[in-house]
Amino acid sequence: MRSRQTLVDLFSTFVRFDAETFSGWISDPKLRRSMDQLIKQATEGTSEGFWILYWHKVWQTQTTDLATNHMTAYLQEACYWVARKMALNLAGRQSTADLFQTAIARTRHVLKGFNPQFSSNLKSYAEFAFSNVIKDTLRQQQETDICTDWALLQKVSQKRLVDALTHAGIDTQTIAAYGLAWKCFKHQYAPNNSGTSRKLVRPDGVTWQAIAQTYNAERTSQLISGSACSPDQLEQWLLTAARSVRFFLYSTPISIDAPLPGQEHTGLVDLLPNAEQESLLGILIAQEEVSDRQMQQTQLSQVILDAIAQLEDSMQQLLQAYYGQQMTQQQIAQLLNMPQYTISRRLASLKKTLLKALACWSQDTLHISVTSDVLSSMSAVLEEWLTVHYQPADPS
């Protein structure tokens, strides 16, 4: 894979696949013009790190897609290498291109979790986040593949059901009716054998009659309008809901740079609205913030290093084995002649200790309230920091 060299290329080009393999970079004219104009406005030379901070800030404050598109372009390489590695591990069951599209579609999720106050390396954080996105998607796909329609309806949450029906283009009133039918199904169809929960069979006639009776009794108080329904009609509704959920969890992602049907030179990205460029004042303010972020990141590293230094030698050696030598928990357990779950617990305890030190520092120094979202972001940053810190030096 040929690396991109210029700042303009980094923030305006996208991976092109040919027969599921990387074949080059596609340049988006709108994004290229955007970067050209902004670089010309900057009074001093700007770095890659500066534009990461700049576009992340714009992404947080603007409602247009321009910043998202620039950041999506920037994260192409990180996403590609994660997808390629996982495709190799899956031994051909999923292609690199499919996994790449699955992950890159969640760029907004990555940007939401990234906190420049804690980490300056967006690519490293993105690799961690994209990996989790792919793993979670594969888990959902596996669960979706092995479940019958009736099992899927038993497992799905109400929010996921509504999201799936909305994604399928179903109107609000119909979604409400489907949702009530689903609740009645959940209430009346409760198989006793949990061992076959993924292979639930179609409810019998008696159960369908009970579902219909419950629905028709509840519809007048829970729905704005709607006539009485037969068991057959409710079954068709629920099958439609199951198909919507299955497609929602296992849909085929579409690249924003893919050509539209019948328009070889026009992609989805060309239809996205452009945005007004940030003023030169905004650029200068962002430049001033870069030095502040770098200072905070230096302090963050020192906080973690100090916390590690206070650990027992055996705990420091465990971190070195897991992150530095990249040994699995099972390999470490065999080396130390102890159960694997003991290693897992010790690693979890170590991370908890380091995370606590990080949280206290953020409260005292950055005056950040430690919420669940902040802790989740810190945990991801800590994992990234440990991976980078213990990574063996490049011999070249």
N, C-alpha and C positions, 0 to 999 in steps of 0.2 A: 504494500500500500504506500503510494507516494505521499509524503507529508506535505502539508500546505506551508508556504514560507512567509507570505506577506500578511499583514493585519487585515487587509481588505479581503483576501481569500479566506482567512480564518472565520470571518463573520458574514460571508456571503455565498459560500459554495456548499453543495450537498453531495453525498455519496451517490454514485450511479452504479447500479448492479446490472450485470449481464450474465444470464444463466446462473443466478444465485451467487455470483462471485463479484468482488469489487472490480470495476473496470475504469474508474476515473472520477473526476469531479465535475459537477454541473454548476455553472455560475448563474446566480439569479441577478438580472440587471437592476431591479429595484433596490435590492440590498447592497449591491456594489455601488450604486450611485449614492445611497445613504451613507455608507462608510467613507467614500471619497470626499463627500462634502464635509463631514464631521472632522475628518483628519486635517483637511485644509483649514478649518476654523481654529483648530487647536494651535496655540501660540508656541508650544514646545513639543519636542518629540514625545510621543506617548507609547506606552508599553502594552503588551497583551493583558497584563493584570489590570491596568487602568480601564481598558474597555470592558473587561468582565464586570468590574465594579460599576462602571457607567451604565451598561445595558441592564444589569440587574436592578439598579436603582430606578431606571426608566420603567422597567417591567413592573415594579412594585407600585408606581405612581400613575401610570397611564393605562387606559382601557383598550387601546388599539393593539394590534398584533405585531407591530413592527419590532419591538424589543424581543418578543417571543421568537420571531423568525430569525433574528440575528443570533440569539442564544442557541436556538435549535441548530443553526449552521455551525456554530462554534463547537457544539458537543457531538458532532458527527463522528469524529475519530474515536472518542471515548466510548461511544455507544457501539461502534463497529467492532472494536476489539473485545468488548464484553460479550457481544453476540457471537462472535467467531469462536471464542474460547468455550462458551456454553454449548454451541452447536457441535464442536468436536467432542465434548463430554457426552453429548446425547447420541453420538455415533450415527448421525444421519437421520434421526427421527424428526428433527426440526432443522431447517436450513438457516444459515447465517442471515440471509435476507429477511426471512420471516421473523426471527427473533429481534433483528435490528428494528424492523418496523413496529413490532410490539412495544419495544422499549422507548424508541424516539417519540412515539405518540404520547408518552407520559412526561415530556420535557417540562411542562408546567408543574408537575408533581416534584420533579427534581429541583426546580428553581424555588419552589415554595419551601422545601426543606433546607436549602443552602443558606447559611448565615455567614456573611463576610466578616462579622466580628470574631468568629471562631476559626475560620479557615480561609486561606487565600488561594487554595488549590481547588478550583471548581471541578477540574477534570477528575481528580482523585475522588472527590466526593461523588461526582456523577457516576463513576464506575461502580462504586458501592451501591448507589441508589438504583442504577439501571439493572444491576445484578439482582437486587431484591424484587424489582418490578417483574423481571422475566421469571424468576422462581415462583413468585406469587401467581403469575398468569398461568404458568405450566401446571401449578397445583390446581387452580380453578378449572383448567381445561381437562385435566385428568379426572377430577371429580365430575365434571359435566359429561365426559365421555362414558363413564361407567354407570351413571345414574339413569334409571328409567324416567319418563316424564313425571310419573307420580312421585317418585323419590325426590326428583329435583324440586317439585313444588312443595314437598314437605320440608326440604332443607333451606330453601331460599328465604331471605328476610323480606319483610314488607317493603322496606326502602329499596332493596335491589329489584324487587318485582316491579315497583312503580318506575324506577329508572329504566328498566328493560322495556316496559310498555311505552314509556315516553320516547325512548330511543327508536322504537318501532314506528313512531308516528301516529299512535293511537290518541284520540282526543280525550280530554279530561273526564268527561261524563262517562265514557265507556271504560276508562281506567278505573273509575270508582266502582262500576258494576263488576268488573273483573276482580277487583280487590275484595269486594264483598263475597263473591263466589269462592275466591281462594280461602278466605277466612272460614266460610262454612265447610269447605273441603277439609281444612286443617282440623276443624272441630269434630267433624263426624267420622273422618277416616283416620283411625289411630291404631295401626297394626301392632300386635303385641310382640312379634318376633323382631327384636332390634338387630339380630344378626343378619337379616336380609334387607336392611334399611336402604341399600343402594339399588335393590332389585324389586322394589315394590310393584305389585301387579295392579291392574285396573281395579278400582272398587267394584264390588258386586252390585246387583240391582237394588237390593235393600238399602245399601249405603247411599246410592245415587238418589233414591227417593227421600232419604233423610236429609241429604244435602239440599235438595230442591225445596223441601218443606221449610228448612231453616232459612234459606235465602228468601223465599216468598214472604215469610213472617217478618224478616228484618228489613226488607227493601223499603218499605214505606217510611220507616223512621231514619234510615241511614242514607238513602239516595234521594236526590232532588226529583227525579222522575224515573220511569221504567215500569214495564209490565211484568206480570208473573212469568216465570221461566220453567220450562220442562227439564227433566234430568238430562235429556239428549242435548239441549241447547247449552246447559251449564258445562257439560263435558266438552263440547266444542270450544267454549270460551277458555276453559282451563288448558286444553291442548294448545290453543293459540298462545296463551300466556307462557306455557312451558317452552314453546318454540322461540318465543321472544327472549326469554331468559337465557336459553341455550345459545342463541345467536349473540346476545349481548355479552356473554362471558367468553365466547369463542369466536368473535368476529374477526374478519380479515382486515388488518390496518391498511390504510392507503397513504402513500408518501405524498407530502405537499408539493413535491417537485415532479410527481408523475404527470405525464401528459393527459389532457382530457380526451375522451373519445372523439375521434375525428378531427382533433386539433393537435397535431404533433408538436407544435411550437408553443402551445399554451398549457400551463399547468395550474393546479389549484392555487399555488402561491401567487400567481398573477392576478387572481380574483380577490386577494386579501386587500383590505383598504390600507393605503399608505398613511403616514402620520407626520405631523409637523416635527421638524427637527428641534432638538433641545437648543436653547440659546447658548451663545459663547459663555455667558455668565455661569450657566449650569455646568458646562464643561470645566470651567476653572474651579468651581466649588467642588466638583468631583475629584479634581486633581489634588486639591488640598486634603480631601478625605483619605486619599490613598496612603499618605504618610501616617495618618492616625491609625488606619487599619493595620498597617505593617507593624507599628509599635505594639498594638494590642495583640497581634498574632505572635510576636516575639514573647510577650508576657505570658500568653497562654501556653506556649511551649515550655517556658520555664516553670510554670505551675505544675504541669504534668511531670516534667523531669524531677522536680523537687519531691512530688508525691511518690514517684517510682523509687527515688533514692531512700525513702523512709521504709520501704518494704523489706521484708526479710530476704536474705540472699536466695533462698530456695524459690521464693515467689518471683524475684527478678529473673532467675534462670528459667522459670516456667514461661514468662513472657518472651524471653529470647528464643526458647525452643518453638513456641507456637507461632510467633510473628517473624522472628529472624530466620530460623531454620525451616519454617513453614511445615512443621510436623503436625499431623492430625492428633486429635485427642486420644485416639486409640493407640497410635504409635508412642505417644508420651506415656500413656498408661503402661504399655508393655515395657518401656525403658525403665520406669520407676517401680514396676511390679505392684501396681495398685489398680483398682477398678476404674473403668473409663468415666463413670459418673462422678468419681471423686475429682478427677481432673476438670470435668465440666463445672463442678461446683466451685472449685478453686479459681478457675478463670472468671466465672461470673462474679465471685466475691472481689477479685482484683479489679475488674472493670467498675464495680459498684464503688469501691474505695476511690479510684481515680476520678470517677464521675462526680462524686461528692466534693472532692477538692476543686474540680472545675466549676461546679455549681456555686460553691462558696465564693470563689474568685469573681465570678460573673456578678454576683449580688453585691459584693463589697466594692469592686472596681468599676464595673459597667452599669451598676444599679439596675440590673435586669431582674424582673420577677421570675422566679423559677416555676413556670407552669408545666403541664404535661407536654405541650408542644415544644417548649424550650428544652426540656430534658431529652425529648426524642431527638431533636436536632443536635444537642450536645453529644448524645450517645453515638450518633453517626459520625460526628466530627472526631470523637475520641477513637473510634474504630479506624477511621482514615489516618489519624495521626500515628497510631501505633503501627499500622501497616507500613507507612512511609518511613517512620523513624527506625524500625528494625530491619528495613529492607537492606540486603547486602549491597555494598557499594559496587558500582559498575566497574569491572576491571579495566575497561578501556579508558 
